[in-house]
Amino acid sequence: MKFVGIIPARYASTRFPGKPLADMLGKPMIQRVYEQVADQLDDVLVATDDRRIYEAVSSFGGKAIMTSDKHTSGTERCYEAYTRLGATYDVVINIQGDEPFIKPAQITLLQACFNDADTQIATLIKPFKPEDGFEALFNANTPKVVVNNRMQAIYFSRSIIPYLRGKEYAEWLQLHTFYKHIGLYAYKADVLAAITALPQSKLEMAESLEQLRWLENGYIIKTGITHEETIGIDTPEDMKHALAVLQSTHETE
């Protein structure tokens, strides 16, 4: 199978304007994301609605495509970029442009999900560890997911699922393996075309989780288990933490 990675990148951000171009030890963040995944895929490009991002990507030798500024999700931006790519791929991987520490092995995990012929969409999940504590499990900003015996997603929720009846909260992480959702997606190309045409669903609007639209419409979402933590950057404070991690990594190399 042929895989293309598309990195949606917007300049406008309420909490962190210009985030993709934020400096990370001499490289813009978007470059660090690009370089983390470039060797794992048949092709990689950035899909953006801003000329400054387009030019920054071009300047470090990357590929970029200008897209509409009307999109409401990264999925929609990925699809437009794919239709303008001028090449055909079996699978499109939507790579978060604000996660510069994405591991190449995580891309490999997504690719492996398509060894199952039934897979239409793939994503990653990570087990919560007992040391994470119940507060981490309870955090509504960290979506949870339950899967069936074929590692296909059954449901995603901001609430804790499943509920352990008759057990104290302090025991939950010792008694059951809960999974957090890692927001990295891969879609068969024809499936990407179909899901972008779907209207918002009731469950999606209730939980504000786009992937519920796909489940409600019967799409099969295969999950791969990663034990690597990702670091998403949403605010300047997040960037300070990320820079500290990056600096410590460089010092130990």
C-alpha positions, 0 to 999 in steps of 0.5 A: 500500500502507498501512504501519504502523510498530510499535516494540516497547519493554520496560522490563526489560533486564538490561544497561540497565533502563528503556532506552526512557525514558532521557533524550536531551537532554530527550526519552526515547529512545522519543520520538526513535525515534517522531519519526524515522519518524512522517512516513514511515508511515500510522500509528506506535505503540509496543507495550509491556508496561510502563505507564510506557512507555505513559504516556510515549508518550501524554504526547508525543502518540504512540500506544501499545498495552499488550501481554503481558509473555510475548513472547520476541521483538519480532516476537511483540509487533508481531503482538499490537499489530497484532491489537489496532490495530483497523485493517488495513494491508498491511505492518507495519514492526518498528522497533527501539526502541533505534535513535534515529538511524534515518533516514526514508530507511531506512523508504522503502527498506523500503517500496520492497522491496514493489514486488516482488510476491514480497516477503513480508518485507523488511529492510536490509543495509549493505556493509562498507567496506575501511576497516572492517577484517577485525575488524569483518567477523569480529565475531560480534555483527554478522550477515552476509547473502548475497543472490541476483541478485534481492536476496533473502536466501539466508542470514544468519550470525554467521560470515563468508559467503561464505568466500574460498578461497585469499585472505588475510584482509587481502584479503577486503574488497578482493576482495568486497562483504560485507553486514552485516544491519541489524535492521529488518524489514517484513512483509506482514500475513498473513505476520506472522501466519503466522511468529509461529505457527512453532516455532523452527528448527534453524538459528535455534537454532544461530545465534540469529538469528530470521530463519533460521526464516523462511528455513527455512520458505520465506519470501522476504526481500527486502533493500534496501541502505542506506549509513547506519550505525545506532547501537543502544543496548544499554548505558549506555556505548552511550548515552554514545556516542549522546548525544555523536553527538546533541549534535554533530548539534545543534551543527552544525544 
